[in-house]
Amino acid sequence: MIASNGGEGKASVPSAPLKIVVFASGSGSNFQALAEAVREGRIHATIELVVCDKPSAYVLERARNFGVETYTFSPKQYPSREAYEEEIVAKLQAQGIDLIVMAGYMRLVTKVLVEPYYGRMINIHPALLPAFPGINGIGQALEYGAKLTGATVHFVDGGTDTGPIIAQQAVEVKDEDTLETLGSRIQQAEYELLPKVVGWIAEDRVTLNGRKVTINN
């Protein structure tokens, strides 16, 4: 699915659809954008599962509307992050998941999840990394006085938004912007960028070599 060397060449669409799981903690608007792209045939993939750490999150309703299976858990019921991640990994492996998409999942992940899925786990972040990682990337950009911010899709490596960058989309910061107005434009960028990147991965066009990511033609 994702090459680990520097080889270039024309990619071919795999015969089997990419099996995706989406991790989310909130409203799930990025899940919605991704699910619509899959349903419309713009991505050669299936969304097999939504994993959510908040049983009341609206993303679960969105998943039901698309007929996608959901898995919820309450972290406080486990002795550690590793404990619930072991349970999640067992479920993902049983379902043959190819790609993990972190879309507003608000929990740090450990090596229990990262190691078996490194290079097959991506995250979308509302800033142009490496600027403004972590929580409230939009507010950080406003407070800093940045003139340009945006959205980044990157591989997850266990750090806080430190994994290799796959693609970015810039958004201008206007003088009159508020958290809400800037956030709305960044969300629109995310809705375009995330399905595009997942589509590249489904088409076997993404090469990861160390920290360098190449999109093959």
N, C-alpha and C positions, 0 to 999 in steps of 0.2 A: 504493500500500500504506500509506504513512504520509504524511498531509497535512502540508504545510510552512507552512500559514497558520492563522489562528485560526478558520476556519469551523467552525460546529457543524452538527449535523443527524443524522438517523437514518442509521446506516451499514447497508450491505447486504453480504452475504457475497459476495466475488468468485467468479465461476464456476469459475476455475482454482484448484486448491490452491496454497497458499504453498509455495515450494521453499526448504527450510531446509538449511543446513550447520551442524554443531556442531563447535566447536573445543574440544578437551579435552586435558589432559596426564596425568590420573590414572585413578582407578577408574571414573569416568563415571556416578556415581549420579544426577546431574542429567540426563544424557543418557537414562538409563533411565526417569526420571519423565516426561520429554518424549516419548520414544518410545512409552511405554504410553498416554499421552494421545492421541497421533496414531492409534495402532492401534485404540483404543476409539472413535474418531470424535469425541472432545471438541475436537479442533483440526482445522480445515479446512486441512490441510497434508500435505506429505510430507517426510521427512528424506532428502535425496539423498546426503549425504556426511558422514563424520566426518574431520576433520583433526586429526592428532596429531603432536606433536614428540618423542614417546617410543615407539619401536617395541615396547617391552615393556608398555606401559600396559594395564590391564584394560579400559579403555573400548573397545579394539579388539575384544575378545572379546564384549562386550555388543553392539557394532555388528553383528558377524557373526551373533549370535543373532537380531537383528531383520532380517537380510538387507540391511543398509545398507553401501554401498560405503565403503571407508576409504582415506585418503591419509596416509602417514607420511613424515616427513623427519627428517634429523639436522642440526640447525643448524650443527654444527661443520664440516660438509662444504661450507658456503657462505661466501663472503668477507664477507657482511654480512647483517643482517636484511632489508634492502631486496631483496637477491638472491633469498632464498627466498620473500619475499612476492610478488615479481613472478611467480614460478612459480605460487604459489597463486592469485593473482588471475586469471591466465590460465585456470586450471582452473575456477574459480568462474564466470567469465564464459561459458566454453564450455558449462557445464551450466545456465546461466540461473538462478543462485541469486538468490532474492529477499531472504533474511534470513540474516545471520550471527549465531549464538548462541554467545557465549563462556561456557563452562560448566566452570570449573576449568582454563582455559588459562593456563599460568604464564609466558607470554612477553610482553614489551612489544611493542606494535605501532607501526609507522611510518606516515607519510602515504601510503606506497605502498598500504597496505590501507585506511586510514581514509578517504582522500579519495573513492575511487569508491563506498564503501559507507556514508558518513556518513548517519545517519538510518535505516540498514538494518542496523545492527550493534549488538547489545545484550550486556550482561554481567551476571552475577549475582555479588553480593558479600556475604559473611557479616557485615554490619554495617549500621547505619542511617547511610548516608552523609549529610552529609560527614564524620561521625565515623568514625575508625578505618579509613582507606583503606590500600591496599597489602597486604602480606603479613601473615598472622597477625592478621586483624581480630578473631577470637574471643579470642585471648590478650590483645590490646590492651585490649579491653573489660573483661576480668577484672582486668588489672593496674591499670587506671585506676579501678576501683571503680564502673563504670557500673551503674545499676539497670535499665536498659532497653537492649537491643540488638536485633538481628534480621537481616533480609535485605533487600537492595535490588536491583532490576533497573533498569539505567540504559543510556542510549545511550553508545557508546564514541566519545570525541573525541580519543584519542591521549595524554591525560594519565593519571595513575595514579588511576583511579576518579573522574574529575572530570566526566564527561559528564552531560547532563541526566537527572534522575531520573524514571523512569516510574511505579514503584510500590514500596511498602515494606510489610513485615510485621514487627510488633514481637514481640520475645521477652523475657520478664522474666528478669533475672539473679537467681538465688536465692543466699542467703548461703552455702549449702553447695556451690555449683556448682564443678565442675572443668572443665578444658578439654574433657574427654570428654563430660560430661553436658550442658554448655551447647552444645557443638558438635553433639550429637545433636539437640537441640531446634531449633537453627538450621537444620540440614539438613532437618528435617521442614517447616519454614517455606519453605525454598527449593523443596522438591518440590511445594508448593502454588502458590507465587507464580510460578515460571518458566512452567509450562504455562498459567497464567491469563493472563499478559502476552502470551505468544506467541499465544494464542487471540484476544486483543483485536486484535493486529496482523493476524492472518489474517482477522478480520472487518472490517478497515479502520476501526477505531474509535480509533486513536491519532493525535493531531495534535501535531506538534512545531513550536513557534514560538519561536525563540531558545532560551532555557533552559526555557521553560514547556512542559510536556507536559500535554495534556488527553485524557481518556478519554471519548469521545462515547457517548451512549446509542444 
